[in-house]
Structure formats: C-alpha cells, structure tokens
C-alpha cells in the first residue's frame, strides 16, 4: 500500500462527487468575484442555512484541510505553520489552515482555485479549542474582515434546558442582525424556512443511507465516506438533497439485490475516530482478508433532524447540539454510542484510531475497548496515527497490526462455529 493513496470506490454516485466538490469551490470563487459577501465559519452550526437564505456564501476552512490532505499539500502547509512557531503536537486542522492562509493561499494553482478571502469571520465561542484558536488566528490574518463573535453554552446534549435554547435563539437573531448591517442583505424568512426544510431532508436521507449499512453484505463502506461533503458544506440546498437522493437510490438497490462491497464479506468492522484524509485507501486494505469497514463514529456526527415549524429555533438547537455530539461528548456517552452501533451494524471487530491530532475524541478508547470485550465479546485493535499529519503514521505498523487482528477474528469466528 502506497504511503498516500485514494480509496477504491464502488458507488457510481461517489464517483460523481468530484463534480459536486468542484462546483461548490467554483461557487465560492465566483461569489467573491461577483461581489457576494463571503463568510468563513466552522462546520456544524446553524449559520450555514442562514447564509444560504440571505444569499451569502459560506466557506469552511476546517473542511479545506481534508482537501489539502487528499492533494498532498499538507506537508507544505505544516512547514509554514511550524516555521511560525506552531508545535507539531497541535491539531492538524489548525496547523494546516494556518499554514495555508500564510502560504499556499496566494498560489493560483491551489486545488479548485483555492479559497476566496473572507469578508466575514464567524468566530465560534464553543466547540473544541483548536477550532476557536483557528479563528483567532484568522482574525489576525484577515484584519479587514468583519468579525461576529458567536457565543453558545457548552452543555451536553442531555443537559440542554429551555434557557439554553432561548439564549441560542437570541444568538441566531443577533447573527441575522449583524449580517444585515454588515452586508446589506436582508433575511428572507420564507427562504430560511425552505433552507431548513432542505437541511432536514438531507439529514433524513443521510440517516436512510446509513441504515442500509446494517444489511449483510454491506452495500458500501467507509471508503466512500467522501459523500459526507454535502453534509458539511451544502446543508440547506437542493444540491445536497438531489445528490443524497441519488446516493440513497443506488445504495437501496445494492442492498435489495444483496450486492456487497466485496464478493465474500467475512468480517464487519467499525472504525472509531476521524479517517486518515491523506490515505483513505487504507479502508480497502481490510478487504484482502474479507473485511469491510461498515460503520464509523465520524459519519454519525453530520445528521441532526430539525423542527421545520420554527426555523430559527431549529438552527439554534443545531448549533447547541452539534459539537457536544462529537468533540465535547462524555466518555460514557461515547461508549454508549459505540456499543449501540456495534450491535446495530453486526460488528465483528473494532479499529480504534488513536489520533494524535484530536485528543478529545480519542479519550476513553481503552475503556470502550474493555466494554466491547466484556459486554459484546467484540475484539478490537488500536492504530496509532493522525488524521492530517502522515509523519505520525506508519504504513508498515498499520499492516502488521491489521493482519494479526484479522487473523485473530477469523480464528475466533471459526471456534464459535
């Protein structure tokens, strides 16, 4: 397996994704050229639908990092940020985007034409610390951009109360007022309702697509995870709904015809933590031993159903709940989510990615590993890596651990027969 390798995709719709991605980034570049205000923001928040409803262009610097990794640009970006004094121990997303805006951003040969400079920065007051620090650095890099400092309480999903929601609703209205004053664009509340309906429909389709992974054999694997791009960048748009409808139809057809990812599916695997964006091809490595990664924690983070009857409240709830479902979740909750998924998807083994670049969603893996074995009798293996920095990943070590792990699972399954 090469050090940097794309995954092998079987879905026709996954192969269509290239056009969706290209069109999105061309849309970002065109917006800037046409004078449409461009706003940079973190993913997973209710501002996305607000921007589309107000005819503003949202851009997601965190999402740009996987693009850089896929194109092999992260080493250059890391060199820039590390020369600026940023430690290799920091989040890879942070180091990559800071390196990019202070280096390759001025290179016209960047993938898809690169990112347009922001007119607006939505600096988050919640989520993981690196995301907040990314935007603090961006404020210094783009001093002419208008800054909206968002503020949301950091509470677990199960602890959200009405006063938290009321405060989040007030923040949504404050954002709308800020955007109106800054850009001159007015909020069209009918258009906002349409955006929320489309966003909810995209989440409904996403949940349906994921449900087909319970089928044996599984109709698609983690190697196709790029389809989640529309869930990050295009929620609230017809483009996302149309694309996901095509994905759903194809996956449903494969499930009903019992067409699996590989001819002889023997081992169903679960992947914990973020994928290695610079080497998605490793998901195909399991296939030589009859294994398929049928589910993962990361894909579950991007679906959150919305109450379309009250669009502003729905987006306030989305902003409150999104990060606690991923990086601010308790170890007990993570354990509950992983064990539930392993039951739901008929998992034979779990691969824990011990991620040097994201400690918050790596914490608790040893405890979850023990619970998997004691409660469900499911074995697991730990892979040391980094979702952005390939210097922290050894292909040889990965192959050695995976080979032994797959052999062990086969032996256990044979003993139970």
C-alpha positions in Angstrom: 0.0 0.0 0.0 1.4 3.3 -1.0 2.0 6.0 1.6 -0.6 8.3 0.0 -3.4 6.6 -1.7 -7.0 7.3 -2.7 -9.7 4.8 -1.8 -11.3 2.4 -4.3 -14.9 3.5 -4.7 -17.7 1.2 -5.9 -20.7 3.6 -5.8 -21.3 5.5 -9.0 -22.6 8.4 -7.0 -19.4 8.5 -5.0 -17.6 9.0 -8.3 -20.0 11.8 -9.2 -18.9 13.6 -6.0 -15.9 15.2 -7.8 -18.3 17.4 -9.8 -20.2 18.4 -6.6 -17.0 19.4 -4.8 -15.6 21.3 -7.9 -18.9 23.2 -8.4 -19.0 24.2 -4.7 -15.5 25.6 -4.7 -16.1 27.4 -8.0 -19.2 28.8 -6.5 -17.1 30.2 -3.6 -14.6 31.8 -6.1 -17.4 33.2 -8.3 -19.2 34.7 -5.3 -16.1 36.7 -4.4 -15.6 37.8 -8.0 -19.3 38.9 -8.3 -19.2 40.9 -5.0 -21.3 38.4 -3.0 -20.1 38.5 0.7 -18.1 35.5 1.7 -18.1 34.3 5.2 -15.7 31.8 6.8 -17.1 29.7 9.6 -16.7 26.4 11.4 -18.8 23.4 10.3 -21.7 22.0 12.2 -23.7 25.2 13.1 -27.0 26.9 12.2 -25.3 29.7 10.4 -25.0 27.7 7.2 -28.7 27.8 6.4 -28.8 31.5 7.4 -26.1 32.3 4.9 -27.8 30.5 2.0 -31.1 32.1 2.9 -29.5 35.6 2.9 -27.7 34.9 -0.4 -24.3 34.9 1.3 -21.5 32.4 0.6 -20.4 30.1 3.4 -16.8 28.8 3.4 -15.4 26.2 5.8 -11.7 26.4 6.4 -11.7 23.2 8.5 -13.2 21.3 5.6 -10.5 22.6 3.4 -7.9 20.7 5.4 -9.0 17.2 4.2 -8.9 18.6 0.6 -5.3 19.7 1.2 -4.5 16.3 2.6 -6.1 14.5 -0.4 -4.0 16.6 -2.7 -0.8 16.0 -0.8 -0.4 19.7 0.2 -0.4 19.3 4.0 3.5 19.0 4.3 3.9 22.4 2.7 1.2 23.9 4.9 2.7 22.3 8.1 6.1 23.6 7.2 4.7 27.2 7.1 2.9 26.9 10.4 5.7 25.2 12.2 8.1 27.9 11.0 5.7 30.4 12.6 6.1 28.6 15.9 3.1 26.2 15.9 4.0 22.9 17.6 3.6 19.6 15.8 1.6 18.4 18.8 -1.3 20.7 17.9 -4.4 19.8 15.9 -3.6 19.0 12.3 -6.6 21.0 11.1 -5.3 24.1 12.9 -1.7 23.7 11.7 -2.8 23.1 8.1 -5.2 26.0 7.7 -2.8 28.5 9.4 -0.1 27.3 7.1 -2.4 27.6 4.1 -3.6 31.1 4.7 0.0 32.2 5.3 1.5 30.3 2.4 -0.3 28.5 -0.5 -3.4 30.7 -0.4 -1.6 33.1 -2.7 -0.8 30.3 -5.2 -3.2 30.3 -8.1 -2.5 26.6 -8.7 -4.3 25.6 -5.4 -6.9 22.9 -5.9 -10.2 24.2 -7.3 -8.7 27.7 -7.3 -8.2 27.8 -3.6 -10.3 29.7 -1.0 -11.5 33.2 -1.5 -10.6 35.7 1.1 -13.3 36.2 3.8 -15.4 39.4 4.1 -16.9 38.0 7.3 -15.5 35.7 10.0 -17.8 33.8 12.3 -15.6 33.2 15.3 -17.1 30.4 17.5 -17.4 30.6 21.2 -17.8 26.9 21.6 -16.7 23.6 20.2 -13.3 22.2 20.5 -10.4 24.6 21.5 -8.5 24.3 18.2 -11.5 25.4 16.2 -11.7 28.6 18.3 -8.0 29.1 18.0 -8.1 28.7 14.3 -10.5 31.7 14.0 -8.5 33.8 16.4 -5.5 33.3 14.1 -7.7 34.1 11.1 -8.8 37.4 12.6 -5.2 38.5 12.6 -4.6 37.2 9.1 -7.6 39.0 7.7 -7.9 42.2 9.7 -10.4 43.8 7.2 -13.0 41.1 7.7 -16.0 41.9 9.8 -16.0 39.6 12.8 -19.0 38.1 14.5 -18.0 36.6 17.9 -20.6 33.8 18.5 -21.4 32.7 22.0 -23.1 29.5 23.0 -23.2 27.5 26.2 -21.1 24.3 26.3 -23.5 21.8 27.6 -24.0 18.1 26.9 -27.0 17.2 24.7 -28.8 15.5 27.6 -28.4 18.6 29.8 -29.8 21.2 27.4 -32.7 23.1 29.0 -35.1 25.8 27.8 -33.0 28.7 29.0 -30.0 27.4 26.9 -32.3 27.2 23.8 -33.6 30.7 24.5 -30.1 32.1 24.6 -29.1 30.3 21.4 -32.2 31.7 19.7 -31.2 35.2 20.7 -27.7 34.5 19.2 -29.3 33.4 15.9 -31.2 36.7 15.8 -28.1 38.7 16.7 -26.2 37.0 13.9 -29.0 37.8 11.4 -28.9 41.5 12.5 -25.1 41.6 12.2 -25.2 40.1 8.7 -27.9 42.6 7.6 -25.9 45.5 8.9 -22.6 44.3 7.6 -23.7 43.1 4.1 -26.9 45.0 3.4 -28.6 41.6 2.6 -32.0 41.2 4.2 -33.2 37.9 5.7 -36.0 36.3 3.7 -37.7 34.2 6.3 -39.7 32.1 3.7 -36.3 31.3 2.1 -34.9 30.4 5.5 -37.8 28.0 6.1 -37.1 26.4 2.7 -33.4 26.1 3.6 -34.3 24.4 7.0 -36.7 22.0 5.2 -34.0 21.1 2.7 -31.4 20.7 5.5 -33.8 18.4 7.4 -34.5 16.4 4.3 -30.8 16.0 3.7 -30.4 14.6 7.3 -33.4 12.3 6.7 -31.7 10.9 3.5 -28.4 10.6 5.3 -30.0 8.5 8.1 -31.7 6.3 5.5 -28.4 5.8 3.6 -26.6 4.9 6.8 -29.4 2.4 7.7 -28.6 0.3 4.6 -25.2 -0.5 6.1 -27.0 -2.8 8.5 -27.5 -5.1 5.6 -25.4 -8.2 5.1 -23.4 -7.9 2.8 -23.0 -4.2 3.3 -23.7 -2.1 0.1 -21.0 0.5 0.7 -18.0 1.0 3.1 -16.1 3.8 4.8 -14.0 4.1 1.6 -17.0 6.0 0.2 -17.1 8.5 3.1 -16.4 11.4 0.9 -20.1 11.6 0.2 -20.5 13.4 3.5 -19.0 16.5 1.8 -22.5 17.8 1.1 -23.5 17.3 4.7 -20.7 19.7 5.7 -20.9 22.4 3.0 -24.3 22.3 1.3 -26.9 21.7 4.0 -29.9 23.8 3.3 -29.5 23.5 -0.5 -31.3 21.5 -3.2 -27.9 20.3 -4.5 -27.4 18.3 -1.3 -30.9 16.8 -1.4 -30.6 15.8 -5.1 -27.1 14.2 -4.6 -28.2 12.3 -1.5 -31.3 11.1 -3.2 -29.2 9.6 -5.9 -26.9 8.0 -3.3 -29.9 6.6 -1.4 -31.4 5.1 -4.5 -28.2 3.4 -5.5 -27.4 2.1 -2.0 -31.0 0.8 -1.7 -30.8 -1.0 -5.0 -27.5 -2.7 -3.9 -28.9 -3.7 -0.5 -32.0 -5.2 -2.1 -30.0 -7.1 -4.6 -27.5 -8.2 -1.9 -24.6 -6.6 -3.8 -21.8 -6.2 -1.3 -18.7 -4.1 -1.4 -16.7 -7.3 -1.9 -17.6 -10.7 -3.2 -17.2 -12.6 0.0 -17.8 -10.5 3.1 -16.5 -12.3 6.1 -15.6 -9.6 8.7 -17.6 -6.5 9.5 -15.5 -3.7 11.1 -16.2 -0.5 12.9 -13.8 2.5 12.7 -13.6 4.8 15.7 -12.3 8.4 15.2 -11.6 10.6 12.2 -10.3 8.9 9.0 -6.8 9.5 7.7 -7.6 12.0 5.0 -4.2 11.6 3.2 -4.6 7.9 2.9 -8.3 6.9 2.6 -7.0 3.8 0.6 -6.3 2.0 3.9 -10.0 1.3 4.2 -9.6 -1.0 1.2 -6.7 -2.8 2.9 -9.0 -4.8 5.1 -10.7 -6.3 2.0 -7.9 -8.7 1.2 -8.8 -10.6 4.4 -12.6 -10.4 3.6 -13.1 -7.4 5.9 -15.2 -4.3 5.3 -15.4 -1.2 7.4 -19.2 -1.0 7.5 -19.6 1.9 10.1 -17.7 4.6 11.8 -18.2 7.2 14.5 -17.5 10.2 12.2 -20.3 9.8 9.8 -22.9 9.8 12.6 -21.9 13.4 13.5 -23.4 15.1 10.5 -27.1 14.2 10.8 -29.4 16.2 13.1 -33.1 16.3 12.4 -34.7 19.8 12.5 -38.1 21.1 13.6 -39.1 22.8 10.4 -42.1 24.6 12.0 -39.7 27.0 13.8 -36.6 27.6 11.6 -34.7 29.9 13.9 -35.2 27.7 16.9 -34.3 24.7 14.9 -31.0 26.3 13.9 -30.4 27.3 17.5 -30.8 23.7 18.6 -28.5 22.5 15.8 -25.8 24.9 17.0 -26.2 23.8 20.6 -26.2 20.1 19.8 -23.6 19.6 17.0 -20.3 19.9 18.8 -21.5 18.0 22.0 -22.3 15.1 19.7 -18.6 14.9 18.6 -15.8 16.6 20.4 -17.5 17.6 23.7 -19.2 14.3 24.4 -18.6 12.4 27.7 -16.7 9.1 27.7 -19.9 7.4 29.0 -21.9 8.8 26.1 -19.2 7.8 23.6 -19.1 4.3 25.0 -22.9 4.1 24.7 -22.8 5.3 21.1 -20.1 2.8 20.0 -21.7 -0.2 21.7 -25.1 0.7 20.2 -23.5 1.0 16.7 -21.7 -2.3 17.0 -25.0 -4.1 17.8 -26.9 -2.3 15.1 -24.3 -3.0 12.3 -23.5 -6.6 13.4 -19.8 -5.7 14.0 -17.1 -8.4 14.4 -14.2 -6.1 15.3 -13.4 -2.5 16.1 -10.4 -0.5 14.9 -9.6 2.4 17.3 -7.7 5.2 15.6 -5.6 6.7 18.4 -5.5 10.1 16.9 -2.5 12.4 17.8 -4.3 15.3 16.1 -7.6 15.0 18.0 -7.2 14.1 21.7 -10.8 14.9 22.8 -12.4 12.2 20.6 -9.6 9.8 21.4 -10.1 9.9 25.1 -11.9 6.9 26.6 -10.9 4.4 23.9 -9.3 2.0 26.4 -12.4 2.0 28.5 -14.6 1.4 25.4 -12.3 -1.3 24.3 -12.8 -3.2 27.6 -16.6 -2.8 27.5 -16.7 -4.1 23.9 -14.9 -7.3 25.0 -16.8 -7.8 28.3 -20.3 -6.8 27.1 -20.4 -7.9 23.5 -17.4 -10.2 23.1 -16.1 -7.9 20.3 -12.3 -7.7 19.9 -10.5 -4.5 18.9 -7.2 -3.1 17.8 -5.6 0.3 18.3 -3.9 2.0 15.3 -1.6 5.0 16.1 -2.0 7.7 13.6 -3.0 11.3 12.8 -6.0 12.3 10.7 -3.9 15.1 9.0 -0.2 14.5 9.5 1.2 11.5 7.7 4.5 11.8 9.6 2.6 10.3 12.6 1.5 7.2 10.7 3.5 4.1 9.8 2.0 2.0 6.9 4.1 -1.0 7.9 2.9 -0.9 11.5 -0.7 -0.5 10.4 -0.4 -3.5 8.1 1.3 -5.7 10.7 -1.4 -4.9 13.3 -4.3 -5.3 10.9 -3.0 -8.6 9.5 -2.7 -10.1 13.0 -6.1 -8.6 14.1 -7.9 -10.0 11.1 -6.4 -13.4 11.6 -7.4 -13.4 15.2 -11.0 -12.5 14.3 -11.2 -15.3 11.8 -9.9 -17.8 14.4 -12.4 -16.7 16.9 -15.3 -17.0 14.4 -14.1 -20.4 13.4 -14.0 -21.5 17.1 -17.6 -20.3 17.5 -18.9 -22.4 14.6 
